[in-house]
Amino acid sequence: MPAVIVYTSGTTGEPKGVLHTNDSLNADAVAKAMMKKKPEHMIIGPAFISAIMKSCKGNMRWLKTLAGGGGAISDEEEKKLNEILAKCHATVEYTVGYEMTELGAAVCTNMNRCNQSGLKRPIQRWKCCLCPIIFCKV
């Protein structure tokens, strides 16, 4: 059910409407409440990651890769993502709505397997906590 429609130029410079559903806003509020924010936390959400990756598809590809799925991320995208995250000193990234549906409950197990196997991932220093909602940098 629609909750709010906002107009943004996003990364394209072309105005467009963006719909946020009640489910997305509720999941966002729950994720923020669950993460027990500390003064030293720098929190980024899905919109920030989408902006980095230029599209929602880029966002989903990154999350699938992080979770050990079949997606891929280019060296250029990985470099850009790591540079921006280092610059903003992000410590927490949370997922909401469509990302939870896509990733499912297996994200923690898959991500830990990937990290243990030594496979290169965009942010292998992050671990999953409060699965599947929040990723915390360690």
C-alpha positions as CSV (number, residue, x, y, z in Angstrom):
1,M,0.0,0.0,0.0
2,P,1.4,3.4,-0.9
3,A,2.6,5.5,2.0
4,V,4.3,8.5,0.3
5,I,5.4,9.5,-3.2
6,V,8.4,11.8,-3.4
7,Y,9.9,13.5,-6.4
8,T,13.6,13.3,-6.9
9,S,16.2,13.7,-9.6
10,G,18.2,11.0,-8.1
11,T,21.5,10.3,-9.9
12,T,20.1,10.9,-13.4
13,G,19.2,14.6,-13.1
14,E,15.8,13.8,-14.5
15,P,12.8,14.4,-12.1
16,K,10.8,11.3,-11.3
17,G,8.4,10.0,-8.7
18,V,9.5,7.4,-6.2
19,L,6.9,5.4,-4.2
20,H,7.6,4.3,-0.7
21,T,5.1,1.7,0.7
22,N,4.0,1.3,4.3
23,D,5.9,-2.0,4.4
24,S,9.2,-0.4,3.4
25,L,8.7,2.4,5.9
26,N,7.8,0.0,8.7
27,A,10.8,-2.3,7.9
28,D,13.0,0.8,7.9
29,A,11.8,1.9,11.4
30,V,12.1,-1.6,12.8
31,A,15.7,-2.0,11.4
32,K,16.7,1.3,13.0
33,A,15.2,0.4,16.3
34,M,16.8,-3.1,16.3
35,M,20.3,-1.9,15.6
36,K,20.7,-0.1,19.0
37,K,22.5,2.9,17.5
38,K,25.6,4.1,19.2
39,P,27.1,7.6,18.9
40,E,30.0,6.2,16.9
41,H,27.8,4.5,14.3
42,M,27.5,5.9,10.8
43,I,24.4,4.4,9.3
44,I,23.7,3.9,5.6
45,G,20.6,2.5,4.1
46,P,19.5,1.0,0.7
47,A,19.0,4.3,-1.0
48,F,22.6,5.2,-0.4
49,I,23.9,2.0,-1.7
50,S,21.5,2.2,-4.7
51,A,22.9,5.7,-5.5
52,I,26.5,4.3,-5.4
53,M,25.6,1.5,-7.7
54,K,23.5,3.8,-10.0
55,S,20.3,1.6,-9.9
56,C,18.2,-0.8,-7.8
57,K,19.5,-3.6,-10.0
58,G,23.1,-2.7,-9.0
59,N,22.0,-2.7,-5.4
60,M,20.5,-6.2,-5.6
61,R,23.5,-7.5,-7.5
62,W,25.8,-6.2,-4.7
63,L,23.7,-7.7,-2.0
64,K,23.4,-11.1,-3.8
65,T,27.2,-11.1,-4.1
66,L,27.7,-10.2,-0.5
67,A,25.3,-13.0,0.5
68,G,27.2,-15.6,-1.6
69,G,24.6,-15.6,-4.5
70,G,25.3,-15.8,-8.2
71,G,25.7,-12.1,-8.8
72,A,28.8,-10.3,-9.7
73,I,30.3,-6.9,-9.1
74,S,32.9,-5.2,-11.3
75,D,36.2,-4.1,-10.0
76,E,35.2,-0.5,-10.8
77,E,32.0,-0.8,-8.8
78,E,33.8,-2.5,-5.9
79,K,36.5,0.2,-5.8
80,K,33.9,3.0,-5.9
81,L,31.8,1.4,-3.2
82,N,34.8,0.8,-0.9
83,E,36.1,4.4,-1.5
84,I,32.7,6.0,-0.6
85,L,32.2,3.8,2.5
86,A,35.7,4.6,3.7
87,K,35.1,8.3,3.2
88,C,31.9,8.3,5.1
89,H,33.2,5.9,7.8
90,A,30.0,3.8,7.6
91,T,29.7,1.2,10.3
92,V,26.2,-0.1,9.7
93,E,24.2,-0.9,6.6
94,Y,20.6,-2.1,6.9
95,T,18.3,-3.7,4.4
96,V,14.6,-3.3,4.1
97,G,11.6,-4.6,2.1
98,Y,12.5,-6.0,-1.3
99,E,16.0,-6.8,-0.2
100,M,14.8,-9.0,2.7
101,T,12.6,-10.9,0.2
102,E,15.5,-11.3,-2.2
103,L,18.0,-12.4,0.4
104,G,15.9,-14.4,2.7
105,A,17.0,-15.9,6.0
106,A,20.1,-17.6,4.5
107,V,22.1,-14.5,4.2
108,C,24.1,-14.9,7.4
109,T,25.1,-18.5,6.7
110,N,26.0,-17.8,3.1
111,M,28.0,-14.7,3.9
112,N,30.0,-16.4,6.6
113,R,30.7,-19.3,4.2
114,C,32.0,-16.8,1.6
115,N,34.2,-15.0,4.1
116,Q,35.6,-18.3,5.5
117,S,36.4,-19.6,2.0
118,G,38.5,-16.5,1.3
119,L,36.5,-15.5,-1.8
120,K,36.7,-11.8,-2.6
121,R,33.6,-9.9,-1.7
122,P,32.9,-6.1,-1.8
123,I,33.0,-5.7,1.9
124,Q,34.3,-8.8,3.5
125,R,35.0,-7.1,6.8
126,W,31.3,-6.7,7.4
127,K,29.3,-9.4,9.2
128,C,25.6,-10.1,9.4
129,C,23.9,-9.5,12.7
130,L,20.2,-9.5,13.5
131,C,19.7,-11.4,10.3
132,P,18.5,-10.6,7.8
133,I,18.0,-6.9,8.6
134,I,21.3,-5.4,9.6
135,F,25.0,-5.7,8.5
136,C,27.6,-4.3,11.0
137,K,31.2,-3.5,10.2
138,V,33.7,-5.4,12.4
